[in-house]
Amino acid sequence: MEKEKHIFGKFELELKFYPIDKKLLCCTVQNPYKSEKHEVTFTGKNKDKIIRKIDRKLKEFRKEFFKGDK
């Protein structure tokens, strides 16, 4: 398991990468826009691809969060 801190917008998230097998990595991320536990798991071949997936998903979480305020 490897831990890395990344900044996504105004959130600094600690990412924990777990190896699934020789080629795949897994990372579980907490939704920073929800107070209750809401985690999403990402898999990919390398850390860069997983980080891009996380960034896109956080943008979706942000849209849902601000859509609910209107």
C-alpha positions in Angstrom: 0.0 0.0 0.0 1.3 3.4 -0.9 0.0 6.7 0.4 0.1 10.0 -1.5 -1.5 13.4 -0.9 -3.0 15.2 -3.9 -4.8 18.5 -4.2 -8.1 18.5 -6.1 -9.4 22.1 -6.3 -9.7 23.2 -2.7 -9.5 19.6 -1.2 -6.4 17.8 -0.2 -7.1 14.1 -0.3 -4.8 11.3 0.9 -4.9 8.6 -1.7 -4.1 5.0 -0.7 -3.1 2.8 -3.6 -3.5 -1.0 -3.2 -2.1 -3.5 -5.8 -4.8 -5.9 -7.1 -2.5 -8.0 -9.2 0.7 -7.4 -11.2 -1.0 -4.9 -13.6 -3.8 -3.2 -11.7 -3.9 -0.7 -8.8 -6.9 0.2 -6.7 -7.7 3.4 -4.9 -10.8 4.3 -2.7 -11.7 8.0 -2.3 -14.2 9.6 0.1 -16.6 12.2 -1.5 -15.5 15.5 0.0 -18.9 17.1 -0.7 -20.9 14.7 1.6 -20.6 14.5 5.3 -21.9 10.9 5.5 -19.6 8.1 4.3 -19.7 7.9 0.5 -16.7 6.2 -1.1 -15.9 5.4 -4.6 -13.3 2.9 -5.7 -11.1 3.3 -8.8 -9.0 0.8 -10.6 -6.3 1.4 -13.3 -3.0 0.4 -14.7 -1.0 3.3 -13.2 -1.4 6.1 -10.7 -1.7 8.9 -13.2 -4.8 7.3 -14.9 -6.4 6.7 -11.5 -5.8 10.3 -10.5 -7.4 11.6 -13.7 -10.4 9.4 -13.1 -10.7 10.8 -9.5 -10.5 14.3 -10.8 -13.3 13.7 -13.3 -15.4 12.1 -10.6 -14.9 15.0 -8.2 -16.1 17.4 -10.9 -19.3 15.3 -11.1 -19.7 15.3 -7.3 -19.3 19.1 -7.3 -22.0 19.5 -10.0 -24.4 17.3 -8.0 -23.7 19.2 -4.8 -24.3 22.6 -6.3 -27.3 21.3 -8.4 -29.0 20.3 -5.1 -28.6 23.8 -3.7 -30.8 25.5 -6.4 
